[in-house]
Amino acid sequence: MMNIPLMRVSFTEEDLKAVQEVLESGMLVQGKQVLKLEDTFAKYAGSKNAIAVSNGTASLHLMLLANQIGPGDEVIIPALSYVATANVVEIVGAKPVFVDTKADTFNIDISQIEEKISPKTKAIMPVNEFGLCADLEEIQAICKKHDLILLEDSACALGAKLNDQHSGTFGQSGSFSFHPRKAITSGEGGMLITDDDDLANNFRTLRNHGIDPKSNSFAQAGLNYRMTDFQAALLSNQFKRFDQQLEEKQKLAQIYLKEINSPKIRLPKEETGKLHSWQTFHVVLDESIDRAQMIQKLKAKGIGSNYGAQCIPEVEFYKNKYKTDCKKEFPNALRAFEHGLALPLFSGLKSEEISYIAAEINKF
Ligand SMILES: Cc1ncc(COP(=O)(O)O)c(C=O)c1O
C-alpha cells in the first residue's frame, strides 16, 4: 500500500545538528544565525536587504505598517489566495479590494486591475500563487502609472523567477513564508526583502519593539516579530540544498503534466519567461467530480490531497462583511476554491509515485 502525504518535511542530521548547536549555545533569540540567514537570503533573491521575521503574516503586516497603510486606504489583492493576504489589510483598518484570478495560472488577472483603482487605493499586493510569479512587470507599470506601491506576497514563491529576476524583487518589498508547506521551513518563519535601505531599517525597527538598530533607542512603537536563532540555523542549512530540490520538484511536476490526461482535470499552466517553483501542484476538477469524495478515494489509495487556496471574499468573515456575489465577480477564483485540488509534490517524492498518482487521477 502506497503512503504518499500531500507534503513531507524532512530534515537531515546536519539540519538537526545546526539547531542543536544553537540550543546548546544558550543564545536562542535573534542573533548571528538570523544575520547569516538574512545575508544568504538577500544574495539568493538578489535584493539589497533581507529582514527575517516570525512568520509570513507578520512580514505582510510589516509591509503595510511601514507604508502607513490604514483606515481610509484600499489595497488591491487577488480574490484567490490564503486568507492571510486579506487579513493583514483588514487588521490595519484598510479595505481589501479583490480582483479575480486567471483560470489556469491562479494569479491576479491584470486586465481587471485598473477598473478597481480608486482615489483611496494605496497599494497593489499581488500573490505569486503556488510558486508562479504573477504578471509582475505589467503590475509594475500599472503601479507607476497610478502612483501606487507594489508589495509582493511571495509566501509560496521562494525560487520562482520572472525573466531571471527573483520573485519578491519587483515591488517596493516582498514577503516570504517558512511555514511547513513551503520550500524550506522552520515551522514558523518569514522574510522581507527590499532594496530600500531606509525601509529595511524601518522593518528592523518595527519587528523589534520599535528599537531603531541605528540609534539603539525606542524610536517608535513596534512589535515583537523576531525569528529565533535556532529557526534561522535550520533554514540556513536547508538553503544549501534548496536549488537541487527545486530542480527535483520541477522534474516531478513535468511528470504530472505529461501523465495526467483526464479531460476532467484541468492542469496548471506554465508561462514563458517564468520559472515555476511548484510550491503546490494545483489542478481544477470538472464540476461533475465530487471533490470531497475524490479526496477520500485518493486517501484510500494512499494518496494525500486537499483543496489549495481560498476565494477569500467567499469565506465567512469576508462574505458577511462585503456580501460579494463571487460567482459573478470572481468566477475563476471561486471555481479554483470550490473545485481545486493540491496534489503531493515535495523533494524526495519518487517519479514512480507521481506516475501512480497520475494513473489514479486519470480514473476520475
Ligand atoms: C499567499 C500566502 N500569504 C501569506 C501566508 C502566511 O504565511 P504564514 O503562514 O507564514 O504566516 C501564506 C501561508 O501560509 C500564503 O500562502
The ligand as an ORCA input file, in Angstrom:
! r2SCAN-3c Opt
* xyz 0 1
  C      -0.077     33.515     -0.116
  C       0.199     33.454      1.351
  N       0.375     34.590      2.039
  C       0.653     34.584      3.359
  C       0.756     33.405      4.056
  C       1.013     33.443      5.517
  O       2.243     32.889      5.874
  P       2.458     32.286      7.347
  O       1.693     31.023      7.424
  O       3.948     32.062      7.417
  O       2.015     33.320      8.313
  C       0.576     32.196      3.369
  C       0.677     30.941      4.037
  O       0.793     30.175      4.610
  C       0.292     32.219      1.989
  O       0.113     31.083      1.314
*
